[in-house]
């Protein structure tokens, strides 16, 4: 029997028994529980599961803080869906007396994606220089947790079987001292974080099962979610019953992502009728090619070593110009005024640095009208 066929024999997990098990854990938590929410199927299933627990436990349930990290370069369709979901979720929680607060966090200004690229000249991320994940996705969450006095408790939708790297990480952080298999511990420096992984052993079918069976909160719209996954994968049927192949292959993230060679999810969404994504996808493809042209890079790196360095001032000006054009086409702000000011501040530092100027002839002879229109911080 083929391996794929064997997976179909895996018994369905009793979701209502899982609610009871998670309730027992929640009763022992004295601090608010932060829930990492991306709007995808896994984090949505976690929210539905915790909502059911809150319904049962009432005041014995710790406050739930639903936190979404807006990298400011999220896929616009997904970003709009998530923020709409959060607004509806907050209203529904208020109406039902459930202690939930929804928050949106963002990267620090100096770590922003285009502040890094235009202000500092960072090349767009690659597999060997993947600076974006830590800067714009992980770091904001760490800072958010670091602002709290209590030992952080975080609920996440991580599951075994998603990737070998993810499985190794989950195994590494298992808490042998805990009586529950759903609790893990992470330590960074002197700070400890406790992780609640309520769907750690779920298969994809189990995730869609809980999304469909648990009707509340209504803010988690499973039909819309399934449609996004269907349109993003280009091969998933509508869910009518659990014999259908579940939606799972779509992977949503930043519209600027140049780590992958081809952004299949974006291509599939565009082919499914999300035409508003086309200009973003076109820019992303242009930026990936622009990065690879040695004429757009300084002759040495910032540490003085020879080799492709940061984008030249001229190249950064061209990228900035393309973004302004993109803003006009999409009617969306991509770089706000505060970010523009900080970008100018960083560029002026380079223009006054003789070591930098030695590796970037364009900085001495170029004309940069868009930068001159910026207001200094």
N, C-alpha and C positions, 0 to 999 in steps of 0.2 A: 504493500500500500504506500502510495506517495506521501511525503511529509506533509504536503498541503492538506491531504485528505485526513491525516491523523489529527490535525488541528481542529477539524470539524467535530471530532468526537469529544472535545473538551466540554465537561458539563457546565451548564450555566450557573453562575454564582448567584446565591440567594441574596438579592439586593436588600430585602427587608431585614434579614439577619445582619447584614452589613451595617444598616442604620443603627441597630441595637448595639453592635460592637463599638461603633464610633461614638455613640451617646455615652458609653461608659468612660471613654477617654476624655470627652469634652467636660464631663462632670468634675474631672480632676484638674482642669486647667483654670488657674486663678487669674490669668491675664487675657486681654483681648487676643483673638486668633486672627492673624493676618492671612488672607487668602490671595495667593498669586493668581491673577485672572488675565488671560490673553484673549478670551472670547472664543477660543477653539473648543472642540468637542470635549477634551479631557478636563479643562478647567471649568467648563460649563457643567459637566457631570459632577464635579466636586461641589460646586455651588448648590446644585439640586440636592445632593446628599446631605450637605450641612443644613440646608433649609429644612429638610425633613427632621433632622435632629433638633433644630431650634424649635420647631413646632411641638415636639414631644417634651423637651426639657424646659421650655419657657424660660424663667429667670435663672435656672441652673445652667443654662448655656452661656458660655462667655460671649461677649460682644464680638461680632464678626466684622473685620475690616477688609473689604474687597478692594484690592489694589491693582490697578492697571498701569503698566509702564509705557507711556507714550514716547517712543524714541524720536518723534517728530518727523520720521521718514517711514512710518508704517504704511503698508498698502492702504490707500485712501478708502477703498470699499470696506475693508475689514475694520479700519479705524472708526469709520462712521457707524458701522454695525455695533462695535463694542461700546462706544460712547452712548449710543441710543439705548443699548441694553442696560448700561449702568444707571442711566436716568430713570428708566422704567423700574429697574430693580429697587432703587432707593425709594421711589414712590410706593411701590408695592409693599416693601418692608415697613414703611411708615404707617400705611393703612392697616397692616396686620399686627402691629406692635412687636415686630421682630427687630432685635438690636443689630442692625446692619448699617454700616457706613461705607459708601463707595468713594474711593479717592483715585485721582489720576496724578501720577508723578512723572517728572521729565528729567533729562540729563542736566547737569550743571552747564552753564553757558559755555565754558571753555572746553567742554568735552563734546559739544554738539557735533553732529556729523559734518555739516558744511562749514562750521567754524574750524574744525580740524583740517578739512580739505582746502578751503580757500584761505583761511587765516594762517595756518601753519604749513600748508602745502602737502599734507599727507596724501599719498596715493590711495585710491579706493581700495578697500580690503581685498586680500587674496587669502588662499589657504595658508600661506607661509607668513602673512602679516595681517592677521585677523583682529585688528585693534578695535573694531566696532562693537563686538558683543560685550566686552568688559566695560567699555566707555559709556555706551548708551543704553545698555539693557541691564547689566548686572550691578554696576556701580550705583545707579539711582536707587535701586532696591536696598543695597547695603546701607546707603546714607539714610534712607527712610527708617530702616530698622534701628540704625545707630542712634537716632534721635529719641528713641524710647528708653525708659529707665529699666523696664522689666526684661527678663530673659525672653527673647523673641520665640514665639510659636508661629510656625508658618505651615499652612495647608497648601499642598501642591498636587497637581494632577499627573505626576511622574509615574510611569508604569514599566514593569519589566517587559522585555521583548521588543522595545522600540529600536534599540541599537545596542551593539556590543559595548560601546563606550558608556552608554547610559546604564547598562546592567552592571558594569564594573563600578561605577560611581555609587549606585544603590547598594551594592554589596559592601563597599568600603564603609558606608555610613550606617550600616545596621547597628542598632543599639542592643547589645547582648544583655544589658542589665534591665531592659524594659520587658514587661510581661506581654506587650502587644507587638505584633509584627508590623504594625502600621506606624510605629514611631522610629525615627532616626535622629541621629545627632550629628551636627557639623560644628567644627571648631576652626575659627580663624583668629590667630593670635590668642588673646585672652578672652575672646568673646565666643560664647557657645550659643548655638541655635538649635531648637528642637523642631524637627520636621514631622508633620502629620501627612502620611501618604495613603489616604483612604481607598484609592483605587489601584494600588501598586500591583495587584495580581489580576487586574481586569484585562480581558482581551478586547479587541475593537468592538466585537458584537456586544459584550457586556456594557461598554460605554454607551452605545446607542440604545441599548435596552433600558438603562436607567434614565436616559434623556427622554425616551418615549413613554415609559411607564409612570414616572414621577411628573405629575401635571404641574406642580408648583416648584418654583415661582414661574408665573406665566411670562415674566420678562425674558426668560430663556426660551426663545422661540425655536423649537426643534425643526420646524419646517424650513424656516429661513436658514438655519445653520446647515441642515442637510443639503439645501439648494446651493449654498456657497461651496460646500465640499464637492458636490456633484459637478458644479461648473468649474471648480478649480482643478479637478482631476481629469475631467473630460471622459470618464469611463464608468462612473458610479451610477447605478439606477436609483430611482426614487425609493425610499423605504416604505414598503407596504406591509411587510411582515419580516420576521427575523430570519427567514430562509434566504432573503435577498442578501447579496454581497454588500457589507456595510461600506459607507463612505469613509475612506481613511487615507488615501494616497496624497491628497492635496496638502501642501505645506505652505503656509502663509507667513510672511515676514515683511522686511523692509523693501520698499519699491526700488531702493538704490542698491540692492544687494548685488555685488560683483564677485562674490565668493564662488557662486555657482556659474557654470559656463552658460547655461540657458535657464531662465526663470520659467519653468514649465507651467507653474500655477498661474502666473500672470498671463502667459500666452493663452492658456485655456480659458481664463476669465474673459479675456478680450474676444476670443472666438465664440464665447457664450453670450456676447452682447454687451459686456461692460466696456463700452467704447471710451468712457472717461479715463480709463487706465492707459490708453494707447500713447498719449504724449509722454507720460511718465516712463513707460517701457522703452520708448524711443530714446529718451534722454539717458536712461540707464545703460542701454546698449552703446550709445555714443561715448559715454564716460568710460566704459570698460576698454574700448579701443583707444581712447585718448590717453589713458594711463600708460599704455604700452609703447607709445611713441617716444623714443629717447630725446627728441627735440623739445619735448614739453617738460623735461626734468632737469634739475641742476646737475652739474658735473660731479658733485661730491655730496656725501651725506652730511647731516648736521654734526656727526662725530668726527668729521674730517676725512673719513675714508673715501677713496675713489669709488665711483659706481653711481647708478641712478639714484639721485637724491630727491628732495621734495620737488613738487611742481614749481616751475619758475613763476615769477610775478606775472609775466605775460600770460602764461597758461591759466593761472588762477583768475586773471581778469576775464579770460574767455569763458571759463566755467561759470563765473558769476554772471556774465552777460547771457549765457544760455539759460541759466536759472531764471533770470528776470523775464526772458522770453517765455519760458515755461509757465511762469506765474500769470502772464497775460493770457496765455492759451487756456489754462485750466481755471483761472479766476480763483486761485488758492495762494495763500501766503506760504512760501517755503522758507524764506529767510526773513525774520522779522527785524524791526528797526534796532532793537537791542543787540541782536546777533550781528547785524551789519556794522554797528559801531565797534563791537569787539573785534570783528574781522579786520577793520581798518587799523585798530590799535596794534594788532599782531603784524600786519603788513608793514606798518611804519617802523616796528622794531627791526624787521628784516632789512628795510631800506637804510637803516642807520648802522647796520652791522657789516663792517668791512670784510669779515671772514665769509659771511653769506654772499655779499656782492661779488666776491672773487669767483664764485661758482655759478653766478647767474647774470650773464651779460645783459639779458633783457631788462633787468631792473634799472640799468643806467641809460638805456636808449629808448625804452618803451614809452608809449603814451597810454595812460589808463584813465580815461574820462569817467568811467563809472565809479572808480575808487575815489576820485576827486569830489564826486557828488555826495559821498558819505559824510555823516557828521561824526566827528571824533567823540569818544566817550568822555 
